Amino acid sequence: MNKLEKYKASIPEYTNSDRIQRLQSIYSDFTRLRQTNQRGYQANMDWWRGALSGIMEYTFTVDDDTPRQWQHPVAGQPRCLGVVVEGMVHDGALYPLEGFMGGKSNSHTHNTRSARTTQTTLEWLFASLGLGGSGGGDYESPSTPFEAFERACGKYVVVARVQSLAAQVVDHHLSCPPTKCLYTRRLFAAKYSLAPLDADVVLKWLTNDGYAVVEGEAVKVVGGGIIAMVDALNSVDAQIGELDVEIGSCSDTIASHLRSKDTDRAKRSLRSRKTLQDVLQKRLDSRENLQHVLLKIEQSVGDIEIMKAYEMSDNTLKTLLKAPELDKDRVEDTMDSLSHTLADHGEIEQAIARPGAAEMSGEMEDEVEEEYRRLLEGQEGDKREEKREKEKTEKDIEPDTQDTQDTQDTQDNQDIRLPSPPTDITDKEPQTTNKEAETS
């Protein structure tokens, strides 16, 4: 469950099934109630203001994904988010991010918020008396919620939260030494657990009020004494502006009296203008003095920081020089020993490079060559011996093969026999022979 889902689970309208009708009313297009039921319209607007304010950080983004994030299984997507956001901008709770980051002061956020609060109060008063006031001023209800949402898409500064955190930052640094008021943007964001964009917005607020100096990645939150000087300077600037307006008004009055030839009133107005001009000159001198003092303070703070850096460097260097390894006698002994060692090393290198060493190296090479030849001849002799053994073995095998062949031929010849004569013929021949012998 993400952060938004956990937050919605803490709102009764999302968890209590008995209030589903109320939730459906809040999620519906209630812009028509602005004309028919302004109390109901305002109640829905207030509910959404509270719901959105509870989840907002220091900046708030409205895009196409915002209605989907607030989607409900029964009520669907809220249809009047754009109307609510425009109303919060109208009330001064939100301020367009682009305009804020491009501004030079925060007065426009304060003045707009105050003027719009007064305007809203008057609208309610007129509406309760039945005298109209159904919109009034410079804020008009959009024709459709879709058009309002299209206009509302963008990034906004959550004025109250940024202002509150900026005040905390100033209070925290009132008693801090100058070295504790220096940050990078990343360190400042990490200290106050801010996203990069939120950190930029808070720093912009502090810079506009004169409580911080931002140069690139360097951030410097001004100390308590300097803050008092900045407050005094801002007060004098405001007085100068008011005096300019009053002097201009007196000049117009004087011109009017001169045209009407009202001498007494013209002279009184001239005296009043003269007095105002004297006061203005004093305020201008005071502002110049304050600016000069602030410049000197800034210069002094910078000088102090530089001197502290020098002192720290001096102390660090002294500490390092006190180390036993950097004792003067020890350093000299070490360098002498190193010189002797390097000299010995040079002698060794020269000894290695002498001709005798080359001759010794040549003799060694001859021995290696001789040993290699012996090994090679021995290996070739072994090969010749193996060859002779192989040839002898082949010769011994050939007679055995011939004898075996002769024996086989003999056996084959013995197997071939002539047919035997008949038995009776053989028996008669000897008998005839015997008779012939007897006759003889």
JOPE-V976332 format. One record per residue. RES is the residue in one letter. NEAR is the number of other ideal C-beta (glycine too) atoms within 12 Angstrom. Layout:
# JOPE-V976332
res:RES near:NEAR
res:RES near:NEAR
This chain:
# JOPE-V976332
res:M near:9
res:N near:10
res:K near:14
res:L near:22
res:E near:17
res:K near:14
res:Y near:21
res:K near:26
res:A near:15
res:S near:17
res:I near:25
res:P near:18
res:E near:29
res:Y near:27
res:T near:17
res:N near:14
res:S near:13
res:D near:10
res:R near:19
res:I near:19
res:Q near:15
res:R near:24
res:L near:30
res:Q near:21
res:S near:24
res:I near:39
res:Y near:31
res:S near:25
res:D near:28
res:F near:34
res:T near:34
res:R near:22
res:L near:23
res:R near:32
res:Q near:16
res:T near:12
res:N near:17
res:Q near:28
res:R near:16
res:G near:21
res:Y near:32
res:Q near:24
res:A near:19
res:N near:35
res:M near:32
res:D near:22
res:W near:29
res:W near:37
res:R near:32
res:G near:21
res:A near:29
res:L near:36
res:S near:24
res:G near:20
res:I near:25
res:M near:31
res:E near:27
res:Y near:36
res:T near:33
res:F near:37
res:T near:27
res:V near:33
res:D near:19
res:D near:17
res:D near:14
res:T near:28
res:P near:26
res:R near:14
res:Q near:23
res:W near:30
res:Q near:21
res:H near:26
res:P near:13
res:V near:16
res:A near:23
res:G near:17
res:Q near:26
res:P near:36
res:R near:30
res:C near:38
res:L near:41
res:G near:34
res:V near:40
res:V near:42
res:V near:40
res:E near:35
res:G near:36
res:M near:37
res:V near:36
res:H near:33
res:D near:32
res:G near:31
res:A near:34
res:L near:38
res:Y near:40
res:P near:31
res:L near:28
res:E near:15
res:G near:20
res:F near:36
res:M near:25
res:G near:14
res:G near:24
res:K near:15
res:S near:20
res:N near:32
res:S near:20
res:H near:22
res:T near:35
res:H near:21
res:N near:17
res:T near:29
res:R near:26
res:S near:17
res:A near:21
res:R near:30
res:T near:19
res:T near:18
res:Q near:23
res:T near:29
res:T near:18
res:L near:19
res:E near:30
res:W near:21
res:L near:16
res:F near:19
res:A near:23
res:S near:16
res:L near:11
res:G near:10
res:L near:13
res:G near:16
res:G near:22
res:S near:25
res:G near:22
res:G near:24
res:G near:21
res:D near:13
res:Y near:26
res:E near:19
res:S near:30
res:P near:27
res:S near:16
res:T near:17
res:P near:29
res:F near:21
res:E near:18
res:A near:31
res:F near:28
res:E near:20
res:R near:24
res:A near:33
res:C near:23
res:G near:26
res:K near:29
res:Y near:37
res:V near:44
res:V near:37
res:V near:37
res:A near:26
res:R near:29
res:V near:40
res:Q near:29
res:S near:17
res:L near:32
res:A near:35
res:A near:21
res:Q near:20
res:V near:32
res:V near:30
res:D near:16
res:H near:23
res:H near:32
res:L near:21
res:S near:14
res:C near:22
res:P near:17
res:P near:27
res:T near:20
res:K near:18
res:C near:32
res:L near:28
res:Y near:31
res:T near:19
res:R near:29
res:R near:18
res:L near:20
res:F near:33
res:A near:24
res:A near:15
res:K near:24
res:Y near:30
res:S near:13
res:L near:28
res:A near:19
res:P near:18
res:L near:25
res:D near:30
res:A near:34
res:D near:29
res:V near:42
res:V near:46
res:L near:41
res:K near:34
res:W near:41
res:L near:37
res:T near:28
res:N near:30
res:D near:31
res:G near:32
res:Y near:38
res:A near:33
res:V near:27
res:V near:28
res:E near:14
res:G near:10
res:E near:18
res:A near:18
res:V near:33
res:K near:33
res:V near:39
res:V near:33
res:G near:31
res:G near:23
res:G near:24
res:I near:32
res:I near:30
res:A near:21
res:M near:29
res:V near:31
res:D near:21
res:A near:23
res:L near:29
res:N near:25
res:S near:19
res:V near:27
res:D near:24
res:A near:18
res:Q near:22
res:I near:27
res:G near:19
res:E near:18
res:L near:28
res:D near:21
res:V near:16
res:E near:23
res:I near:27
res:G near:18
res:S near:18
res:C near:28
res:S near:22
res:D near:17
res:T near:25
res:I near:26
res:A near:18
res:S near:16
res:H near:22
res:L near:18
res:R near:12
res:S near:14
res:K near:10
res:D near:17
res:T near:13
res:D near:13
res:R near:20
res:A near:23
res:K near:17
res:R near:17
res:S near:27
res:L near:23
res:R near:17
res:S near:23
res:R near:27
res:K near:18
res:T near:18
res:L near:28
res:Q near:22
res:D near:16
res:V near:22
res:L near:26
res:Q near:17
res:K near:18
res:R near:28
res:L near:21
res:D near:16
res:S near:23
res:R near:26
res:E near:18
res:N near:18
res:L near:27
res:Q near:22
res:H near:16
res:V near:21
res:L near:29
res:L near:17
res:K near:17
res:I near:25
res:E near:24
res:Q near:14
res:S near:18
res:V near:26
res:G near:19
res:D near:15
res:I near:18
res:E near:21
res:I near:16
res:M near:16
res:K near:18
res:A near:15
res:Y near:14
res:E near:14
res:M near:15
res:S near:14
res:D near:14
res:N near:14
res:T near:14
res:L near:14
res:K near:13
res:T near:12
res:L near:13
res:L near:15
res:K near:13
res:A near:13
res:P near:12
res:E near:13
res:L near:16
res:D near:13
res:K near:13
res:D near:12
res:R near:14
res:V near:16
res:E near:13
res:D near:14
res:T near:17
res:M near:14
res:D near:14
res:S near:14
res:L near:14
res:S near:14
res:H near:14
res:T near:14
res:L near:14
res:A near:14
res:D near:14
res:H near:14
res:G near:14
res:E near:14
res:I near:14
res:E near:13
res:Q near:13
res:A near:14
res:I near:15
res:A near:13
res:R near:14
res:P near:12
res:G near:12
res:A near:16
res:A near:13
res:E near:12
res:M near:15
res:S near:16
res:G near:14
res:E near:14
res:M near:14
res:E near:14
res:D near:14
res:E near:14
res:V near:14
res:E near:14
res:E near:14
res:E near:14
res:Y near:14
res:R near:14
res:R near:14
res:L near:14
res:L near:14
res:E near:14
res:G near:14
res:Q near:14
res:E near:14
res:G near:14
res:D near:14
res:K near:14
res:R near:14
res:E near:14
res:E near:14
res:K near:14
res:R near:14
res:E near:14
res:K near:14
res:E near:14
res:K near:13
res:T near:13
res:E near:14
res:K near:14
res:D near:14
res:I near:14
res:E near:14
res:P near:12
res:D near:14
res:T near:14
res:Q near:14
res:D near:14
res:T near:14
res:Q near:14
res:D near:14
res:T near:14
res:Q near:14
res:D near:14
res:T near:13
res:Q near:12
res:D near:12
res:N near:11
res:Q near:10
res:D near:9
res:I near:10
res:R near:8
res:L near:5
res:P near:6
res:S near:8
res:P near:11
res:P near:10
res:T near:9
res:D near:10
res:I near:12
res:T near:13
res:D near:13
res:K near:14
res:E near:15
res:P near:13
res:Q near:14
res:T near:14
res:T near:14
res:N near:13
res:K near:12
res:E near:11
res:A near:10
res:E near:9
res:T near:8
res:S near:7
